[in-house]
């Protein structure tokens, strides 16, 4: 009963009324927002999820504490609300149905954000406090993912920083009762030293703690991975593999489709998570925005390709920061996230 109370207290449920407010109704059309399932106010959340017709359960983690702890640019807290608004306004049709998605709501991180706001990441003691806040996030995220997986559903998580990968992996591993695998579309490994929790070491901590069995990083940017991290990966080559963006799209030594297949063969024999860091895609506002990288089209194909496998057990999109976009088109990051979500749903439903 305690687990259920925690689960209920720390999620700000999305109501049908709130969903209706962000859905732009138009005569002759049916929008996703009109069909998305939400949890009624007085319902037993876990029971409602388990009995829902929806195959997927989406929740947001509107934070950038892990990014700040990693000395990155904050702004990732704004991604969930932007994505939800775009998602509510796509078309419900034969290709993808809103009724296949239950939107739970968002993790209540207001108190943690308030504490983080007064901390300076460049101050050694302050940074330690940020690490502790990220550890609290880890507990919350792993608990929610665990509950969703136990209810027989597939979590879709919109971050937030990539620190939340740890909670996703732990939650899935606890639900499956064994370590799990991960494929990560990313410019960075996020497999850095265990110096305290932040957005740059979610996978190394999950590996160290026994929740992560095999890990494949797809599209590493060679200029942004330290020698020490490459040395670590070399030592772990039976369990951690990667292909760089440069090998595929710059030097053209390797083929994109072949590398997708190689990555899938490496992880497909166990339940696995699909992670996608938006800072790997050019011109997407994020904590570590890039001008070079795999295209949006390749990112979408990546999500669909891995989503098709029966062992794909969750999908996490992170590091998008719409509030860092100074243009008049700052809704486009949310629109991209919505497309990636539906790509994953289409892949799983078949």
VEXDREN-2710 file (C-alpha; in Angstrom, 1 decimal):
% VEXDREN-2710
k/r/px/py/pz
1/UNK/0.0/0.0/0.0
2/UNK/2.9/2.4/0.7
3/UNK/4.2/2.0/-2.9
4/UNK/0.8/3.0/-4.2
5/UNK/0.6/6.1/-2.0
6/UNK/4.0/7.2/-3.1
7/UNK/3.1/6.7/-6.7
8/UNK/-0.1/8.7/-6.3
9/UNK/1.5/11.6/-4.4
10/UNK/4.4/12.2/-6.7
11/UNK/2.5/12.3/-10.0
12/UNK/0.5/15.4/-11.1
13/UNK/-2.2/13.6/-13.0
14/UNK/-3.4/15.0/-16.4
15/UNK/-7.1/15.6/-16.3
16/UNK/-9.5/15.3/-19.2
17/UNK/-10.3/19.0/-18.7
18/UNK/-6.7/20.0/-19.0
19/UNK/-6.3/17.9/-22.1
20/UNK/-9.3/19.4/-23.7
21/UNK/-7.9/22.9/-23.1
22/UNK/-4.8/22.2/-25.2
23/UNK/-6.6/20.3/-27.9
24/UNK/-7.6/22.5/-30.9
25/UNK/-10.9/21.0/-31.9
26/UNK/-11.8/21.2/-35.6
27/UNK/-15.0/20.2/-37.4
28/UNK/-14.7/17.0/-39.4
29/UNK/-11.5/15.9/-37.6
30/UNK/-10.6/13.8/-34.6
31/UNK/-7.5/14.8/-32.7
32/UNK/-5.3/12.6/-30.5
33/UNK/-6.4/14.7/-27.5
34/UNK/-10.0/13.7/-28.0
35/UNK/-9.1/10.0/-27.7
36/UNK/-6.1/9.9/-25.3
37/UNK/-6.9/8.2/-22.0
38/UNK/-6.4/9.9/-18.7
39/UNK/-6.7/8.6/-15.1
40/UNK/-9.9/9.7/-13.3
41/UNK/-9.3/11.7/-10.2
42/UNK/-10.4/9.1/-7.6
43/UNK/-9.3/6.0/-9.4
44/UNK/-6.7/3.5/-8.1
45/UNK/-3.9/4.6/-10.5
46/UNK/-2.1/1.3/-10.9
47/UNK/-5.4/-0.7/-11.2
48/UNK/-6.7/1.8/-13.8
49/UNK/-3.5/1.5/-15.9
50/UNK/-3.6/-2.3/-15.8
51/UNK/-7.2/-2.4/-16.9
52/UNK/-6.9/0.3/-19.6
53/UNK/-7.1/-0.6/-23.3
54/UNK/-4.1/1.6/-23.9
55/UNK/-0.8/-0.3/-24.7
56/UNK/1.4/2.7/-23.8
57/UNK/1.6/5.0/-20.7
58/UNK/3.3/8.4/-21.1
59/UNK/4.6/10.6/-18.4
60/UNK/6.8/13.6/-18.2
61/UNK/9.8/14.5/-16.1
62/UNK/9.9/18.4/-16.3
63/UNK/13.4/18.9/-14.8
64/UNK/16.9/20.0/-15.7
65/UNK/18.6/19.3/-12.4
66/UNK/20.7/16.5/-13.8
67/UNK/21.8/18.8/-16.7
68/UNK/22.8/21.5/-14.2
69/UNK/24.7/19.0/-12.1
70/UNK/26.6/18.1/-15.3
71/UNK/27.5/21.7/-15.9
72/UNK/25.2/21.9/-18.9
73/UNK/22.7/24.5/-20.1
74/UNK/19.4/24.2/-18.4
75/UNK/16.1/24.3/-20.2
76/UNK/15.1/20.6/-20.6
77/UNK/12.3/21.1/-18.0
78/UNK/10.2/22.7/-20.8
79/UNK/10.0/19.7/-23.1
80/UNK/7.1/17.8/-21.7
81/UNK/4.5/20.5/-21.8
82/UNK/5.5/21.4/-25.4
83/UNK/5.4/17.8/-26.5
84/UNK/2.0/17.2/-24.9
85/UNK/0.5/20.1/-26.7
86/UNK/1.7/18.9/-30.0
87/UNK/0.7/15.3/-29.3
88/UNK/-2.8/16.3/-28.4
89/UNK/-3.2/18.0/-31.8
90/UNK/-2.1/15.3/-34.2
91/UNK/-4.7/13.3/-36.1
92/UNK/-6.3/10.2/-34.6
93/UNK/-6.6/8.0/-37.7
94/UNK/-5.9/4.5/-39.0
95/UNK/-2.1/4.9/-38.8
96/UNK/-2.1/5.8/-35.1
97/UNK/-4.9/6.0/-32.5
98/UNK/-5.0/8.2/-29.5
99/UNK/-6.9/5.5/-27.6
100/UNK/-3.7/3.4/-27.5
101/UNK/-2.1/6.0/-25.3
102/UNK/-2.7/6.7/-21.6
103/UNK/-1.1/10.0/-20.5
104/UNK/-0.5/9.7/-16.8
105/UNK/0.8/13.3/-16.2
106/UNK/4.1/14.6/-14.9
107/UNK/6.4/13.9/-12.0
108/UNK/6.0/16.5/-9.3
109/UNK/9.5/18.0/-9.2
110/UNK/8.6/21.6/-8.1
111/UNK/10.3/21.2/-4.7
112/UNK/13.5/19.7/-6.2
113/UNK/13.6/22.4/-8.8
114/UNK/13.3/25.1/-6.2
115/UNK/16.2/23.6/-4.2
116/UNK/18.3/23.3/-7.3
117/UNK/17.6/26.9/-8.4
118/UNK/19.7/28.2/-5.4
119/UNK/22.6/26.0/-6.1
120/UNK/25.7/26.9/-8.2
121/UNK/27.0/23.9/-10.1
122/UNK/30.5/25.4/-10.1
123/UNK/30.6/25.3/-6.3
124/UNK/31.9/21.9/-5.2
125/UNK/29.6/21.7/-2.2
126/UNK/26.6/22.9/-4.1
127/UNK/27.3/20.4/-6.8
128/UNK/27.2/17.6/-4.2
129/UNK/23.7/18.8/-3.2
130/UNK/22.7/18.7/-6.9
131/UNK/23.9/15.1/-7.0
132/UNK/21.6/14.3/-4.1
133/UNK/18.6/15.8/-5.8
134/UNK/19.3/13.7/-8.9
135/UNK/19.4/10.6/-6.6
136/UNK/15.9/11.5/-5.4
137/UNK/14.7/11.8/-9.0
138/UNK/16.2/8.3/-9.7
139/UNK/14.0/6.8/-6.9
140/UNK/10.8/8.5/-8.2
141/UNK/11.5/7.6/-11.9
142/UNK/12.4/4.0/-11.3
143/UNK/9.3/3.5/-9.1
144/UNK/6.9/4.8/-11.8
145/UNK/8.6/2.9/-14.6
146/UNK/8.5/-0.3/-12.5
147/UNK/4.7/0.2/-11.8
148/UNK/3.9/0.8/-15.4
149/UNK/5.9/-2.3/-16.6
150/UNK/4.3/-4.4/-13.9
151/UNK/0.9/-3.3/-15.1
152/UNK/1.8/-4.9/-18.5
153/UNK/2.2/-1.6/-20.3
154/UNK/5.0/0.1/-22.2
155/UNK/6.3/3.4/-20.6
156/UNK/7.1/6.4/-22.8
157/UNK/9.1/8.9/-20.9
158/UNK/9.6/12.5/-21.9
159/UNK/12.5/14.2/-20.0
160/UNK/14.1/16.1/-18.6
161/UNK/17.8/15.3/-18.7
162/UNK/19.5/12.1/-19.6
163/UNK/20.1/11.4/-16.0
164/UNK/16.6/9.8/-16.0
165/UNK/17.9/6.9/-18.0
166/UNK/19.1/5.4/-14.7
167/UNK/15.6/5.4/-13.3
168/UNK/14.2/3.9/-16.5
169/UNK/16.7/1.1/-16.6
170/UNK/16.3/0.3/-12.9
171/UNK/12.5/0.4/-13.1
172/UNK/12.5/-2.0/-16.1
173/UNK/15.1/-4.3/-14.5
174/UNK/13.1/-4.5/-11.3
175/UNK/9.9/-5.3/-13.2
176/UNK/11.7/-8.1/-15.2
177/UNK/13.6/-9.4/-12.2
178/UNK/16.9/-9.2/-14.1
179/UNK/19.4/-6.8/-15.7
180/UNK/18.2/-5.4/-19.0
181/UNK/19.8/-4.0/-22.2
182/UNK/19.7/-0.5/-23.7
183/UNK/20.2/1.1/-27.2
184/UNK/21.0/4.8/-27.0
185/UNK/20.9/7.3/-29.9
186/UNK/23.3/9.8/-28.6
187/UNK/26.3/12.1/-29.3
188/UNK/27.7/11.1/-25.9
189/UNK/28.1/7.9/-24.0
190/UNK/26.7/9.2/-20.7
191/UNK/29.0/6.6/-19.3
192/UNK/31.3/8.9/-17.3
193/UNK/32.9/8.4/-13.9
194/UNK/30.9/7.7/-10.8
195/UNK/31.5/11.1/-9.2
196/UNK/27.9/11.7/-8.1
197/UNK/24.7/11.5/-10.1
198/UNK/24.1/13.8/-13.1
199/UNK/23.1/13.6/-16.8
200/UNK/26.5/12.3/-17.9
201/UNK/26.6/9.1/-16.0
202/UNK/23.2/7.5/-15.9
203/UNK/24.3/4.4/-17.8
204/UNK/27.6/3.9/-15.9
205/UNK/25.7/4.0/-12.6
206/UNK/23.1/1.6/-14.0
207/UNK/25.9/-0.7/-15.1
208/UNK/27.7/-0.5/-11.8
209/UNK/24.5/-1.2/-9.8
210/UNK/23.7/-4.3/-11.8
211/UNK/20.6/-3.1/-13.7
212/UNK/22.2/-2.7/-17.1
213/UNK/23.5/-5.8/-18.9
214/UNK/24.4/-4.7/-22.4
215/UNK/24.6/-1.2/-23.8
216/UNK/24.9/0.1/-27.3
217/UNK/25.6/3.7/-28.1
218/UNK/24.5/4.7/-31.6
219/UNK/26.0/7.7/-33.3
220/UNK/28.7/8.8/-30.8
221/UNK/30.4/12.1/-31.8
222/UNK/34.1/11.3/-31.8
223/UNK/35.1/14.8/-30.7
224/UNK/33.1/14.8/-27.6
225/UNK/34.1/11.5/-25.9
226/UNK/37.2/11.6/-23.6
227/UNK/40.1/9.2/-23.9
228/UNK/39.3/7.8/-20.5
229/UNK/35.8/7.0/-21.4
230/UNK/37.0/5.3/-24.7
231/UNK/39.4/3.3/-22.5
232/UNK/36.6/2.2/-20.2
233/UNK/34.5/1.1/-23.2
234/UNK/37.4/-0.9/-24.6
235/UNK/37.7/-2.8/-21.3
236/UNK/33.9/-3.6/-21.4
237/UNK/33.7/-4.5/-25.1
238/UNK/31.7/-7.7/-24.5
239/UNK/28.9/-5.7/-22.8
240/UNK/29.3/-2.2/-24.2
241/UNK/29.6/-1.3/-27.9
242/UNK/29.2/1.7/-30.0
243/UNK/29.3/3.1/-33.6
244/UNK/30.3/6.7/-34.2
245/UNK/28.4/9.2/-36.3
246/UNK/31.6/10.0/-38.2
247/UNK/32.1/6.3/-39.1
248/UNK/28.7/6.2/-40.8
249/UNK/28.0/9.7/-42.2
250/UNK/31.4/11.4/-42.5
251/UNK/34.0/8.8/-43.3
252/UNK/31.3/6.5/-44.8
253/UNK/33.2/3.5/-43.5
254/UNK/30.0/1.9/-42.2
255/UNK/26.4/1.6/-43.4
256/UNK/23.5/3.1/-41.4
257/UNK/21.2/0.1/-41.9
258/UNK/23.9/-2.4/-41.3
259/UNK/24.8/-0.7/-38.0
260/UNK/21.1/-0.7/-36.9
261/UNK/21.1/-4.5/-37.5
262/UNK/24.4/-5.0/-35.6
263/UNK/23.1/-3.0/-32.7
264/UNK/19.8/-4.9/-32.6
265/UNK/21.6/-8.3/-32.7
266/UNK/23.7/-7.1/-29.7
267/UNK/20.7/-6.2/-27.4
268/UNK/17.7/-8.1/-28.7
269/UNK/17.8/-11.2/-26.6
270/UNK/16.8/-9.4/-23.4
271/UNK/14.2/-6.8/-22.7
272/UNK/15.7/-3.4/-23.7
273/UNK/15.0/0.3/-23.4
274/UNK/15.2/2.7/-26.4
275/UNK/16.8/6.0/-25.4
276/UNK/17.0/9.0/-27.7
277/UNK/18.9/12.2/-26.8
278/UNK/17.8/15.1/-28.9
279/UNK/21.2/16.7/-28.7
280/UNK/22.4/14.2/-31.2
281/UNK/20.1/15.7/-33.9
282/UNK/21.3/19.0/-35.6
283/UNK/19.7/22.3/-34.7
284/UNK/17.4/20.9/-32.0
285/UNK/17.5/23.2/-28.9
286/UNK/19.1/21.2/-26.1
287/UNK/21.6/21.4/-23.3
288/UNK/24.4/20.4/-25.8
289/UNK/23.0/21.6/-29.1
290/UNK/24.9/20.4/-32.3
291/UNK/25.0/21.6/-35.9
292/UNK/26.2/18.2/-37.1
293/UNK/24.7/14.7/-36.6
294/UNK/22.2/12.2/-37.9
295/UNK/19.1/13.8/-39.4
296/UNK/15.6/13.9/-38.0
297/UNK/14.6/11.3/-40.6
298/UNK/17.3/8.9/-39.5
299/UNK/16.4/9.4/-35.9
300/UNK/12.7/8.6/-36.6
301/UNK/13.8/5.5/-38.6
302/UNK/16.0/4.5/-35.6
303/UNK/13.0/4.7/-33.2
304/UNK/10.8/2.7/-35.6
305/UNK/13.4/0.1/-36.3
306/UNK/14.1/-0.7/-32.6
307/UNK/10.4/-0.2/-31.6
308/UNK/9.4/-3.1/-33.9
309/UNK/11.3/-5.6/-31.8
310/UNK/9.1/-7.5/-29.3
311/UNK/11.8/-6.9/-26.5
312/UNK/11.6/-3.1/-26.9
313/UNK/10.2/-2.3/-23.4
314/UNK/10.3/1.5/-23.0
315/UNK/11.1/4.6/-24.9
316/UNK/12.7/7.7/-23.5
317/UNK/13.2/11.1/-25.2
318/UNK/15.4/13.5/-23.4
319/UNK/17.4/16.7/-23.4
320/UNK/15.1/18.7/-25.6
321/UNK/14.9/22.3/-24.4
322/UNK/12.2/24.4/-26.3
323/UNK/12.7/27.4/-24.0
324/UNK/16.3/27.7/-25.4
325/UNK/14.8/28.3/-28.9
326/UNK/14.6/32.1/-29.4
327/UNK/12.8/31.8/-32.7
328/UNK/9.1/32.1/-33.4
329/UNK/9.1/28.4/-33.9
330/UNK/9.9/27.1/-30.4
331/UNK/6.9/24.7/-30.7
332/UNK/8.8/22.6/-33.2
333/UNK/10.8/20.7/-30.6
334/UNK/7.5/19.5/-29.1
335/UNK/6.3/18.7/-32.5
336/UNK/9.3/16.5/-33.2
337/UNK/8.9/14.7/-29.8
338/UNK/5.3/14.0/-30.7
339/UNK/6.4/12.5/-34.1
340/UNK/9.0/10.3/-32.3
341/UNK/6.3/9.1/-29.8
342/UNK/3.9/8.1/-32.6
343/UNK/6.8/6.4/-34.6
344/UNK/7.4/4.2/-31.6
345/UNK/3.7/3.5/-31.1
346/UNK/3.3/2.5/-34.8
347/UNK/6.3/0.2/-34.6
348/UNK/4.9/-1.6/-31.6
349/UNK/1.4/-2.0/-32.8
350/UNK/2.5/-3.1/-36.3
END
